[in-house]
Amino acid sequence: MKKRRVSTWAIIQWIMIPLLLVAALASGLVVGYVVLGKKEFSDVLLWSTWKHVYDLVFAP
């Protein structure tokens, strides 16, 4: 049986793609909240802010 060697590029892709997705999500949340919503940047980092947004979106 032949051993498969995982290339460095494949490892970089497995690490970088999820990191880039998380960075895009975070920057989108910040832009939406600060730029479009005209709120303070410090509020973006509060858990209560996102709990309130979640409650507004998924309220019965």
C-alpha positions as CSV (number, residue, x, y, z in Angstrom):
1,M,0.0,0.0,0.0
2,K,1.2,3.5,-0.8
3,K,1.2,6.1,1.9
4,R,-0.5,9.4,1.0
5,R,1.4,12.5,2.0
6,V,-0.7,15.5,2.9
7,S,0.7,18.6,1.3
8,T,1.4,21.8,3.1
9,W,-1.0,23.6,0.9
10,A,-3.8,21.3,1.9
11,I,-3.1,21.9,5.6
12,I,-3.0,25.7,5.0
13,Q,-6.4,25.5,3.3
14,W,-7.9,23.5,6.1
15,I,-6.8,26.1,8.6
16,M,-7.2,29.3,6.6
17,I,-10.6,28.8,5.1
18,P,-12.5,28.5,8.4
19,L,-10.5,31.4,9.8
20,L,-11.4,33.6,6.8
21,L,-15.0,32.6,7.2
22,V,-15.0,33.6,10.9
23,A,-13.3,36.9,10.0
24,A,-15.8,37.6,7.3
25,L,-18.7,36.9,9.7
26,A,-17.2,39.2,12.4
27,S,-16.5,42.0,10.0
28,G,-20.0,41.8,8.6
29,L,-21.5,42.0,12.1
30,V,-19.3,45.0,12.9
31,V,-20.1,46.8,9.7
32,G,-23.8,46.1,10.0
33,Y,-24.0,47.2,13.6
34,V,-21.6,50.1,13.6
35,V,-21.9,51.6,10.1
36,L,-25.5,50.7,9.2
37,G,-26.9,50.7,12.7
38,K,-25.0,53.8,13.8
39,K,-24.2,52.3,17.2
40,E,-21.0,52.3,19.3
41,F,-18.3,49.8,18.4
42,S,-17.9,48.8,22.1
43,D,-21.5,47.5,22.0
44,V,-20.5,45.0,19.4
45,L,-18.4,43.1,21.9
46,L,-21.1,42.7,24.4
47,W,-22.9,39.4,24.7
48,S,-26.2,41.1,25.7
49,T,-26.3,43.0,22.4
50,W,-26.3,39.8,20.3
51,K,-28.7,38.1,22.7
52,H,-31.1,41.0,22.1
53,V,-30.7,40.8,18.3
54,Y,-31.2,37.0,18.5
55,D,-34.4,37.5,20.6
56,L,-35.7,40.1,18.1
57,V,-35.1,37.9,15.1
58,F,-36.5,34.7,16.6
59,A,-39.2,36.0,18.9
60,P,-42.5,34.1,18.8
